Amino acid sequence: MSSARQRFMGERQVPDQHEGPAHATATNADTPAHDLAELLGTVMRGRQTILPRRLLAPGPGGDELAAIFEAAATAPDHGRLLPWRFIVVPPAQRDLLAEAFANALQQRDPAATPEQVVQAKEKAYRSPFLLLVVVDERTGDAGIDLAERTIATGCAVQNMLLMATALGYGSALTSGKALKSSHLRQLFQLADGEHPLCFVSIGTVQSARRARVRPVPRDFVSSVAGSARPDQQPSAPAPEQLSAPASMSGPGSGPGTDPTPPSTSHTSPG
Ligand SMILES: Cc1cc2nc3c(=O)[nH]c(=O)nc-3n(C[C@H](O)[C@H](O)[C@H](O)COP(=O)(O)O)c2cc1C
């Protein structure tokens, strides 16, 4: 096993079967938790969209690609349905994708100009590594609906983006109207019940971008309001932990601006 994969696998125990040993742990026991958290935060903050036209060769290959796909496989997957499918578009097949993009454009806009058709085609050649993300709503337990399957797929995609970032690559997700076209479905041989979600592009960053200002937790975290007895209250984050400098979010900038402690705990019924 070479370095990229080895670093990802770490000292994780890799069972032969689906079921791991009961004592398998999520993290490397030799690394202090705060170091892991700092490392993870660094990777997460380091990920940002680099548009495909700014992603140059080389892209990930060999063991790096294996590490990226193995990262996807660590995503939470309700019912173990494996609802995601990734279809790579190798350089030799980009002409087919370009044709599908052009046909999709002409299908939805018969008046598209030759320049617009050229632009649509050109998108197929950006980024050295490109794949289509597909979610499948058909397999397994029908009680696990498309929304849950899409969340699992999104988690898998984010894991891939983070691994690509950790390996030093830039990445982007792109969607667009062509995803809905029959030409694209045909090229990727999608069955009924398979939904294309977006493309993932990965490559070498041409020029660095300024880090984007992120939303702060108080913009998206709130608590259940209620009047449970104090001894039933779970420990809640202190308000100051959810606050942020006014310059970053502004006053009253969302539903979570009054982070009162939760009065009921909420766990998933599973
Ligand atoms: C499913 C999905 C599809 C996306 N499609 C596009 C797209 O077509 N074009 C684009 O510029 N960005 C696209 N994005 C990227 C978002 O615009 C981007 O993540 C957002 O602006 C935040 O920037 P960041 O990734 O640097 O944090 C997509 C993101 C997701 C999750």
The ligand as an SDF file (V2000), in Angstrom:
LIG
                    3D

 31 33  0  0  0  0  0  0  0  0999 V2000
  -25.1390   19.7160   -5.5110 C   0  0  0  0  0  0  0  0  0  0  0  0
  -24.2920   20.9370   -5.7960 C   0  0  0  0  0  0  0  0  0  0  0  0
  -24.2230   21.4320   -7.0800 C   0  0  0  0  0  0  0  0  0  0  0  0
  -23.4410   22.5550   -7.3640 C   0  0  0  0  0  0  0  0  0  0  0  0
  -23.3960   23.0650   -8.6350 N   0  0  0  0  0  0  0  0  0  0  0  0
  -22.6690   24.1680   -8.9010 C   0  0  0  0  0  0  0  0  0  0  0  0
  -22.6360   24.7170  -10.2220 C   0  0  0  0  0  0  0  0  0  0  0  0
  -23.2570   24.2210  -11.1440 O   0  0  0  0  0  0  0  0  0  0  0  0
  -21.8550   25.8070  -10.4200 N   0  0  0  0  0  0  0  0  0  0  0  0
  -21.1240   26.3810   -9.4210 C   0  0  0  0  0  0  0  0  0  0  0  0
  -20.4340   27.3800   -9.6540 O   0  0  0  0  0  0  0  0  0  0  0  0
  -21.1290   25.8760   -8.1580 N   0  0  0  0  0  0  0  0  0  0  0  0
  -21.8850   24.7800   -7.8890 C   0  0  0  0  0  0  0  0  0  0  0  0
  -21.8900   24.2490   -6.6170 N   0  0  0  0  0  0  0  0  0  0  0  0
  -20.9190   24.7460   -5.6430 C   0  0  0  0  0  0  0  0  0  0  0  0
  -21.4970   25.7770   -4.7050 C   0  0  0  0  0  0  0  0  0  0  0  0
  -21.8710   26.8990   -5.4080 O   0  0  0  0  0  0  0  0  0  0  0  0
  -20.4140   26.0960   -3.6650 C   0  0  0  0  0  0  0  0  0  0  0  0
  -20.1840   24.9600   -2.9030 O   0  0  0  0  0  0  0  0  0  0  0  0
  -20.8380   27.2400   -2.7860 C   0  0  0  0  0  0  0  0  0  0  0  0
  -20.7740   28.4230   -3.4970 O   0  0  0  0  0  0  0  0  0  0  0  0
  -19.9520   27.3490   -1.5850 C   0  0  0  0  0  0  0  0  0  0  0  0
  -18.6170   27.5640   -1.9310 O   0  0  0  0  0  0  0  0  0  0  0  0
  -17.4780   26.6190   -1.3680 P   0  0  0  0  0  0  0  0  0  0  0  0
  -17.6720   25.2630   -1.9980 O   0  0  0  0  0  0  0  0  0  0  0  0
  -16.1810   27.2790   -1.7820 O   0  0  0  0  0  0  0  0  0  0  0  0
  -17.6350   26.5510    0.1010 O   0  0  0  0  0  0  0  0  0  0  0  0
  -22.6830   23.1550   -6.3200 C   0  0  0  0  0  0  0  0  0  0  0  0
  -22.7770   22.6410   -5.0210 C   0  0  0  0  0  0  0  0  0  0  0  0
  -23.5710   21.5580   -4.7560 C   0  0  0  0  0  0  0  0  0  0  0  0
  -23.6560   21.0480   -3.3330 C   0  0  0  0  0  0  0  0  0  0  0  0
  1  2  1  0
  2  3  1  0
  2 30  2  0
  3  4  2  0
  4  5  1  0
  4 28  1  0
  5  6  2  0
  6  7  1  0
  6 13  1  0
  7  8  2  0
  7  9  1  0
  9 10  1  0
 10 11  2  0
 10 12  1  0
 12 13  2  0
 13 14  1  0
 14 15  1  0
 14 28  1  0
 15 16  1  0
 16 17  1  0
 16 18  1  0
 18 19  1  0
 18 20  1  0
 20 21  1  0
 20 22  1  0
 22 23  1  0
 23 24  1  0
 24 25  2  0
 24 26  1  0
 24 27  1  0
 28 29  2  0
 29 30  1  0
 30 31  1  0
M  END
$$$$
